[in-house]
Amino acid sequence: MTRVFVARMVGLPVLGPDGENIGRVRDAVSAVSVGPRPPRVLGLVVGVGSRRRIFVPMLRITAIDAGAVTLSTGQVNLRPFAQRPNEVLVVGEMLDAVVRIVDRDTDATVADVLMEHTRSRDWLITRLAVTERLGRLGRRGPVQVLPWAAVSGLSLAEEGQGTEQLLATFEDMRPADVAQALLDLPQRRRHDVADGLGDERLADVLEELPAVDQRDLLRHLASERAADVLEAMDPDDAADLLADLPDPESEQLLGLMEPEDSESVRRLLTYSGDTAGGMMTPEPIVLTPDSTVAEALARVMNPDITPALASMVFVCRPPSATPTGRYLGCVHSQRLLREAPFALVAGVLDAELTRLHPDASLTEVTRYFATYNLVCGPVIDDNDHLLGAVTVDDVLDHLLPEDWRTQDPDPTTTGGLRVPPSALPAARPAAPPGTKPRSGPRPPSASPTRPSRGGRRA
């Protein structure tokens, strides 16, 4: 089945791939809704034995039918299920909840919840079966199956929901997911959340927002706190944000930042935003030639460094801060894993890898990554100094349409490319409540999507 009413699943046996009985479905767990988009079903609560309840992710489920739920593996995590702040029990909390039918402005009670399987392999709660309350005595009308957006009262974005609950919900979410949720909130609630987030957390979220929303939140903050948040951002992201502000405004914020933080941002602002110099981060992993492989691996394992940036370390003569001394070469992280910990990085250098010039265009950078199968590349000036490193995520951010962060995900969208409805498989009809139930694309030749920021700083 591709569409299932959750209440009809309660009590169904959960089977392994060979038919072994694991337990029975007790509930489903969905993400908290923070906007009009249908929430995602995260997994099922499965009863094992008489009392123990465990969590089974939806990605482990290969089939749901009228007789059983089948898993892709018989190995499950037997740790007792514990509900997180950003999770909702569908049967335990959504069913019997009082909601509002938007177009008729009448109260209703949730009788069941329909979850639907999408092409991205996610299960979304797309519809609610509700019974409308009639008259003063609260008599219930017939069951109606309505789209998620046609009913209000289950989203944290609505009035009456506390900011504290929103902050608790966002605590365990990735910055990109928090940013997506913020886009669904009214501006006032968005500002309340920004006020409640710490500087570093807010900086991570800002980096994932569209430029117009970045400017809005930054201007909402007091100037001193805005400068603190900019210091916590990656220098290239902070430079992109400041480049979109009027010169007096950006200069004021740069003046409030710590000199060591503002210096790297000012240097990035001298380059056009669609060049290697404008896309690079000035804080790659830099080592001196007498460093050992063990030291290099310790730097690579720093959890604050992104996977793309950790894929390569650069070896230079002192000083190690960018712009460095003479650039000697790079060492790929995979090579480090194959060497003895006491070996020197100078002995395993890749000195032949082509280098990026800071004025290299977006097309040149894209072809560079595609040609050498890299996710990170060094940016070297005419004097053989390492200025920084470009990572593949910054390249993709420039290649994608400017509104890619705000495009609505739906069952007809796959990987950011809209699929015509005719190409989708036909979904099986759902039973109403009460019944039983190899190579990538060529580098672009078109002009970059972002405007140049060259000339904004001397």
Residue pairs with C-beta under 8 A, 6 or more apart in sequence:
1 64
1 65
1 66
1 428
1 430
2 116
2 117
2 427
2 428
3 114
3 115
3 116
3 117
3 126
3 427
3 428
3 429
3 430
4 64
4 114
4 115
4 430
4 437
5 112
5 113
5 114
5 129
5 430
5 431
5 433
5 437
6 28
6 90
6 91
6 112
6 113
6 114
6 115
7 91
7 95
7 111
7 112
7 113
7 433
8 112
8 431
8 433
8 436
8 437
9 25
9 28
9 44
9 64
9 69
10 25
10 26
10 27
10 91
11 24
11 25
12 24
12 25
12 67
12 68
12 69
13 21
13 23
13 24
13 67
13 68
13 69
14 21
14 22
14 23
14 24
14 25
14 44
14 46
14 56
14 68
14 69
14 70
14 71
15 21
15 22
15 68
15 69
15 70
15 71
16 22
16 70
16 71
16 73
16 74
17 62
17 70
17 71
17 72
17 73
17 74
18 74
20 74
22 46
22 48
22 71
22 74
22 76
23 46
23 47
23 48
23 49
23 54
24 46
24 47
25 44
25 45
25 46
25 47
25 69
26 44
26 45
26 46
26 47
26 53
26 91
27 44
27 45
27 89
27 90
27 91
27 92
28 41
28 43
28 44
28 45
28 89
28 90
28 91
28 113
28 115
29 41
29 42
29 43
29 44
29 45
29 55
29 83
29 87
29 88
29 89
29 90
30 39
30 40
30 41
30 42
30 87
30 88
30 90
30 94
30 125
31 39
31 40
31 42
31 86
31 87
31 88
32 39
32 85
32 86
32 87
32 88
32 156
32 169
33 39
33 88
33 154
33 155
33 156
33 157
34 155
34 156
34 157
34 166
34 169
34 181
34 184
34 185
35 155
35 157
35 181
35 183
35 184
35 185
36 148
36 149
36 155
36 157
36 184
37 184
37 408
37 409
38 124
38 125
38 126
38 148
39 88
39 124
39 125
39 148
40 122
40 123
40 124
40 125
41 58
41 90
41 115
41 122
41 123
41 124
41 125
42 57
42 58
42 87
43 55
43 56
43 57
43 58
43 60
44 55
44 56
44 58
44 61
44 69
45 53
45 54
45 55
45 56
45 81
45 89
46 53
46 54
46 55
46 56
46 76
47 53
48 54
48 78
52 78
52 80
53 80
53 81
54 76
54 77
54 78
54 79
54 80
54 81
55 77
55 79
55 81
56 71
56 76
58 122
58 123
59 121
60 71
60 72
60 73
60 76
61 69
61 70
61 71
61 72
62 70
62 71
62 72
63 69
63 70
64 70
66 436
66 437
83 89
84 172
85 165
85 168
85 169
85 171
85 172
86 168
86 169
86 170
86 171
86 172
86 173
88 94
90 113
90 115
90 125
94 110
94 113
94 154
95 110
95 111
95 112
95 113
96 109
96 110
97 109
97 110
97 153
97 154
98 107
98 108
98 109
98 153
99 107
99 108
99 109
99 110
99 128
99 130
99 151
99 152
99 153
99 154
100 106
100 107
100 108
100 151
100 152
100 153
101 107
101 108
101 130
101 132
101 146
101 150
101 151
102 149
102 150
102 151
102 152
103 150
104 132
106 132
106 133
107 132
107 133
108 130
108 131
108 132
108 133
108 144
108 151
109 130
109 131
109 133
109 140
110 128
110 129
110 130
111 129
111 130
111 131
111 143
111 433
112 128
112 129
112 433
113 125
113 127
113 128
113 129
114 125
114 126
114 127
114 128
114 129
114 145
114 430
115 123
115 124
115 125
115 126
116 123
116 124
116 125
116 126
116 127
116 411
116 427
117 123
118 124
118 410
118 411
119 411
119 412
119 414
119 419
119 424
120 409
120 413
120 414
124 411
125 148
126 147
126 148
127 145
127 146
127 147
127 148
128 145
128 146
128 148
128 151
129 143
129 144
129 145
129 432
129 433
130 143
130 144
130 146
130 151
131 140
131 141
131 142
131 143
131 144
132 140
132 141
132 142
132 144
133 139
133 140
133 141
134 140
134 141
143 432
143 433
143 434
145 432
145 433
152 158
155 161
156 165
156 166
156 169
157 184
157 185
157 186
157 189
163 189
163 192
163 193
163 196
164 196
166 185
166 189
166 192
166 193
166 196
167 193
167 196
167 197
170 178
170 181
170 193
170 197
173 181
175 201
175 204
175 205
175 207
175 208
176 208
178 205
178 208
179 205
179 206
179 208
179 209
179 405
180 208
180 405
182 190
182 193
182 205
182 209
182 213
183 209
183 210
183 213
183 405
183 406
185 193
187 216
190 213
190 216
190 217
191 217
191 220
194 202
194 217
194 220
194 221
197 205
199 225
199 228
199 229
199 231
199 232
200 232
202 217
202 229
202 232
203 229
203 230
203 232
203 233
206 214
206 217
206 218
206 229
206 233
206 237
206 241
207 233
207 234
207 237
208 405
209 217
209 405
210 402
210 403
210 405
210 406
211 240
211 241
211 244
211 402
214 241
214 244
215 241
215 244
215 245
218 226
218 229
218 230
218 241
218 245
219 226
221 229
223 252
223 253
223 256
224 256
226 253
226 256
227 253
227 256
227 257
230 238
230 241
230 242
230 253
230 257
230 261
230 265
231 238
231 257
231 258
231 261
233 241
234 281
234 283
235 261
235 264
235 265
235 268
235 281
235 282
235 283
236 268
236 278
236 279
236 280
236 281
236 282
236 388
236 394
238 265
239 265
239 268
239 269
239 278
239 453
240 273
240 453
242 250
242 253
242 254
242 265
242 269
243 250
243 269
243 273
243 453
243 456
245 253
247 456
250 456
254 262
254 265
254 266
255 262
257 265
264 282
264 283
264 322
266 457
267 282
268 277
268 278
268 280
268 282
269 453
269 456
269 457
270 277
270 454
270 457
270 458
271 277
271 278
271 358
271 359
271 453
271 454
272 278
272 359
272 452
272 453
272 454
273 279
273 398
273 450
273 451
273 452
273 453
273 454
274 361
274 362
274 398
274 448
274 450
274 452
275 358
275 359
275 360
275 361
275 362
275 365
276 356
276 357
276 358
276 359
276 360
276 364
276 365
276 377
276 379
276 390
277 358
277 359
277 379
277 387
277 388
278 453
278 454
279 362
279 365
279 390
279 394
279 395
279 398
280 358
280 379
280 387
280 388
280 389
280 390
280 394
281 309
281 388
281 389
281 390
281 391
281 394
282 322
282 387
282 388
283 322
283 388
284 309
284 312
284 313
284 314
284 322
284 376
284 378
284 386
284 388
284 389
285 296
285 299
285 300
285 305
285 309
285 310
285 312
285 313
285 314
286 313
286 314
286 315
286 316
286 320
286 321
286 322
286 324
286 386
287 295
287 296
287 299
287 313
287 314
287 315
287 316
287 320
287 345
288 315
288 316
288 317
288 318
288 320
289 315
289 317
289 328
289 344
289 345
289 346
290 344
290 346
291 315
291 344
291 345
292 341
292 342
292 343
292 344
292 345
293 336
293 339
293 340
293 341
293 342
293 343
293 344
293 345
293 348
294 341
294 342
295 345
296 313
296 331
296 336
296 345
297 336
297 337
297 341
299 305
299 313
300 310
300 313
300 333
300 336
301 310
302 310
306 391
306 393
307 375
308 375
308 376
308 391
308 392
308 393
309 376
309 389
309 391
310 333
311 332
311 333
311 374
311 375
311 376
312 330
312 331
312 332
312 333
312 374
312 376
312 377
312 378
312 389
313 330
313 331
313 333
313 336
313 345
314 324
314 327
314 329
314 330
314 378
314 386
314 389
315 327
315 328
315 329
315 330
315 331
315 345
315 346
315 349
316 324
316 325
316 326
316 327
316 328
316 385
316 386
317 324
317 325
317 326
317 328
318 324
318 325
319 325
322 385
322 386
322 387
322 388
323 381
323 385
323 386
323 387
324 385
324 386
325 385
326 384
326 385
327 355
327 378
327 380
327 384
327 385
327 386
328 346
328 349
328 351
329 349
329 350
329 351
329 352
329 353
330 349
330 350
330 353
330 378
331 345
331 348
331 349
331 350
332 350
335 348
335 350
336 345
336 348
339 348
353 372
353 377
353 378
354 368
354 372
355 377
355 378
355 379
355 380
356 364
356 365
356 368
356 377
356 378
356 379
356 380
356 390
357 379
357 380
357 381
357 382
358 379
358 381
358 387
360 368
360 379
361 448
362 395
362 398
362 399
362 444
362 448
363 443
363 444
363 445
365 377
365 390
365 395
366 395
366 399
366 443
366 444
367 443
368 374
368 377
369 375
369 377
369 392
369 395
370 440
370 443
374 392
375 391
375 392
376 389
376 390
376 391
376 392
377 389
377 390
378 386
378 389
379 386
379 387
379 388
379 389
379 390
380 386
380 387
381 387
398 448
398 449
398 450
399 444
399 449
400 416
400 449
401 407
401 449
402 449
402 450
404 416
407 413
407 416
411 424
412 418
412 419
412 420
412 421
412 424
413 419
431 437
